[in-house]
Amino acid sequence: MKHLDLPPAWLLLCVLAALTLDWLVPFGIFGLPGRVAGVGLGIAALVIAGLAARRMRRAGTTVMPHSAPSALVTDGVFSFSRNPIYLADVLILLAVLLWIDAPLGLPLVPVFMWVLTRRFIEPEEARLAAAFGPDYEAWTGRTRRWL
């Protein structure tokens, strides 16, 4: 079950919930501007996630949740967000909601953020604090969790 407890699985669950909700109660308001914004957010999300993963690989640490970190990465996109890959996941959900024109699915965004925070971010923060102590604390003092 641990192998299924990954952010992309939760993202897929939220997308499926949005699609179901949109199918049950079709109500669109975003139109073409929503599609354009959705594409823009989707591209931004892929760039952010790619830059973060690349930086983590260069530092020799894992990108997999539930794993022990071997390095503290605080530069690049990690100087703007302590969790750029999770931020990218949220942007992908928002991009999908805009693309499929499902405004009733927007409450899924904070729900998804809460799930990411509780299931992934908080345990990772505990592992990072234990492994890197003062360096981690200094980073949290200057870099916000999301943005």
C-alpha positions, 0 to 999 in steps of 0.5 A: 500500500505504501507504493500507492501512497504517492502524490500522483495517486492523490492527484489522479484521485482529485482529477477523477473526482473533478471529472465525476463532479463535472459530469454530474453537475456540468457548470462551466464558466472559464471557457477559452480563457480557462483553457489558456490559463490551464495550459500555462499553469500546466507548463509552469508546473512541469517546468517547476517539477523538472527543475526541482527533480533535476536539482535534487538528483544533482545533490544526490538525494531522493525525489521519492516521498517516504524516503530518507534525504541524503542532502538538503537542497535549498537553492534554485526553485527550492529558494522560492518554495520548500516543496516545489514538486508538491506545488507543481502537483497543485498547479497541475490539478488547478490546470486540469480544473481550468482546462475541463471548465469545472469550477465546482471542482475548485474546492478540491485544490485546498483539500489536495493541499491539505492531503499533501501537507499531512501525508507527505510534507509534515513527515518530510519536514520531520526527517529533514529537521532530524537530519540537517538540524540548524541548516534546515531551520535556517532554510525554513526561516527564509523559505515558505512551505508553498510559495 
